[in-house]
């Protein structure tokens, strides 16, 4: 397009020069040169606009991607609570059951007193498995598990129940979680005055428990 416009314009100038007198040719050439310069600038401007538009169309659309942050999932482990080491340096540890298959864990956290009351019981613990290693419990040490909460699951292979003892309307219940209450048919006499305490009962709640205990006094 640019070349064609320039050729047409140059042809017109040549014709005008051939028809005019020699005396007027110099002025005519100056005028034609100025007109050509203006035309070239106009054509250049058009070409620049076209190029800019083409580049804009070729430019990829900028997109913003958001990386989803995975929620933090607490660690869990199931085993039997045992005390290891000699006092005053003894500490609680979780030893795996036959089905668990993990290495023993040294236990830490704010629920140590309740864990101590569950010594010998099979529990499910929830919290954080740290990279810290307790070297005072055994050669090579145990990894430390910071326990946030735990639930008693069994005693010597027999199912156990863990919750807060409640009395409602003259009846006794085991509150295993907020809003979930299970009636207790036979509560041992030793627990009658423990309403509001966290207890565990081994065996069916429809019969007298095989074993029982207090995890956290009322």
Order of alpha helices (4+ residues) and beta strands (2+ residues): alpha-alpha-beta-beta-beta-alpha-beta-beta-beta-beta-beta-beta-beta
